[in-house]
C-alpha cells in the first residue's frame, strides 16, 4: 500500500469515526431533551395521561368548541412526542383522584366541572365570574386583589397552571381561559415554552396569567406573559372592597 492509498484509507476511517461520534452526540442530546420533557410533563415512556374535555357553553348539546378541539390536538401531539398514551374524557365523567395520572384539563369553570374542582381545592386565590348575565365583569378573573376583565377579540386572559401535590404524584395542567381561543393560545404557549418553564420552575407548581392580544386579527398566536401569579393564586382571596380592576396596556 503506497502513501496515497494509506492516506485515503486513514481519511475515510477518520471521517467515519467523526460521523459516528456526531451521531452519538446528537442522539445523547436528543434523549436528554426528551427525558427532561417527559419529567416536566410527568409522562415517562408508555405512561397513561388524561385529557379532560369541556363542553361548549353556547350550546345545549355536549359539544366541544372548535378552538378547544384545536387545543386538544396540540396536547395530543405533545403527549405522543413523550411516548405516552392518552385517554380523553368529558368533564362530567372524570372520577380519578389528583395526581394518579398526568392530567390536562381544558376550559373555564363555567364549562368544565373538573376545572372548577381543581381551582377550588388548589387555587383559592382565584375566582372566575361565571354569571351568564351580560355585564362588565362577565368572565372576569379575580386573582388576589386584581380583577382582569374580558374584552372579546381585543384583550383576553387565560391561566396556565402546573399543579403538583408532591414528588411521587403526576402533575395536573390547567388551561383556564375567558374564551375558547385563549385555551388554544395557552396550550400553544406551553408547547413552545416548556423548556424555559422547566428551567425556571422545575417540577414545582406554577400559575401564569397570559394575555391574548387582538385575537380577532391574530388568532391564538399573539400571547403575552402578564405575571407569575402562583403566590396570589394559592393564598385566600382578600376582602371584596380591596379588589381593583387592572388596566394593563396591550
Secondary structure by P-SEA (a helix, b strand, c coil): ccaaaaaaaaaaaaaaaaaaaaaaaaaaaaaaaaaaaaaaaccccbbbbbbbbbcccccccccccaaaaaaaaaaaaaaaaacbbbbbbccccccccccccbbbbbccccccaaaaaaaaccccccccccccccccccbbbbcccbbbbbccccbbbbbbbbbbccccbbbbbbbccccaaaaaaaaaaaaacaaaaaaacccbbbbbbbbbccccccccccccccccccccccccccccccbbbbbccc
